[in-house]
Amino acid sequence: FPQGTRTLPEERTPFKKGVSRIYEELKISCVPVAINSGYVWPKKKRKKSNKIITISILKPISAGLDKNEFLKVLENNIYNELDNIN
């Protein structure tokens, strides 16, 4: 989780810089994944049974972006997808 922990899907917690460091060091494309499991397994609360978790595999982000630009693109892509699947 690039936010550093599980969050509710409507929360817009800034992503941690570690994800951009990994992207920059590996010099490979990143395949973002949006997951709304925060509704089913919220942080510090009981897991809810019989709920559906939606996982969206998004278009890859090509290698070579500046790490700050990558972080902006990643956040926008994942949060836009979470808006669509919720």
C-alpha positions as CSV (number, residue, x, y, z in Angstrom):
1,F,0.0,0.0,0.0
2,P,1.7,3.2,-1.2
3,Q,0.0,5.2,1.6
4,G,2.0,3.1,4.1
5,T,-1.1,1.4,5.5
6,R,-4.6,0.3,4.7
7,T,-7.0,3.2,4.2
8,L,-10.7,3.6,3.4
9,P,-11.2,4.0,-0.3
10,E,-12.5,7.5,0.0
11,E,-9.5,8.7,2.0
12,R,-6.9,10.7,0.0
13,T,-3.8,10.0,2.1
14,P,-0.6,11.2,0.3
15,F,1.5,8.4,-0.9
16,K,4.8,7.7,0.9
17,K,8.0,8.6,-1.0
18,G,9.3,5.1,-0.7
19,V,7.2,3.9,-3.7
20,S,8.9,6.6,-5.9
21,R,12.3,5.5,-4.7
22,I,11.6,1.9,-5.7
23,Y,10.4,3.1,-9.1
24,E,13.4,5.3,-9.6
25,E,15.9,2.6,-8.5
26,L,14.5,-0.3,-10.5
27,K,14.1,1.7,-13.7
28,I,11.2,-0.4,-14.8
29,S,7.5,0.4,-15.5
30,C,5.0,0.3,-12.6
31,V,1.6,-1.5,-12.9
32,P,-0.7,0.3,-10.5
33,V,-3.4,-1.6,-8.7
34,A,-6.4,0.0,-7.1
35,I,-8.2,-2.0,-4.4
36,N,-11.2,-1.1,-2.3
37,S,-10.5,-3.6,0.5
38,G,-10.6,-0.8,3.0
39,Y,-14.4,-1.3,3.1
40,V,-14.1,-5.0,3.9
41,W,-11.0,-4.9,6.2
42,P,-10.8,-1.4,7.6
43,K,-7.7,-0.4,9.7
44,K,-8.3,-1.0,13.4
45,K,-11.8,-2.4,12.9
46,R,-13.4,-5.8,12.5
47,K,-13.3,-7.4,9.1
48,K,-16.7,-7.5,7.4
49,S,-17.9,-10.9,6.1
50,N,-19.7,-11.5,2.8
51,K,-18.4,-8.3,1.1
52,I,-16.9,-8.0,-2.4
53,I,-13.4,-6.5,-2.9
54,T,-12.8,-5.0,-6.3
55,I,-9.3,-5.0,-7.7
56,S,-8.4,-2.9,-10.8
57,I,-5.2,-3.4,-12.6
58,L,-4.4,-0.1,-14.3
59,K,-2.3,0.9,-17.3
60,P,1.4,0.6,-16.6
61,I,3.4,3.8,-15.9
62,S,6.5,3.7,-18.1
63,A,9.9,4.0,-16.5
64,G,11.9,7.2,-16.7
65,L,9.6,9.8,-15.1
66,D,11.1,12.0,-12.4
67,K,10.2,10.5,-9.0
68,N,8.0,13.4,-8.0
69,E,6.1,13.3,-11.3
70,F,5.7,9.5,-11.0
71,L,4.2,9.9,-7.5
72,K,1.7,12.5,-8.9
73,V,0.7,10.2,-11.8
74,L,0.4,7.2,-9.5
75,E,-1.8,9.0,-6.9
76,N,-4.0,10.4,-9.6
77,N,-4.4,7.1,-11.4
78,I,-5.2,5.1,-8.3
79,Y,-7.5,7.6,-6.7
80,N,-9.4,8.2,-9.9
81,E,-9.9,4.5,-10.3
82,L,-11.1,4.2,-6.7
83,D,-13.6,6.9,-7.4
84,N,-14.9,4.8,-10.4
85,I,-15.2,1.5,-8.5
86,N,-16.8,2.8,-5.3
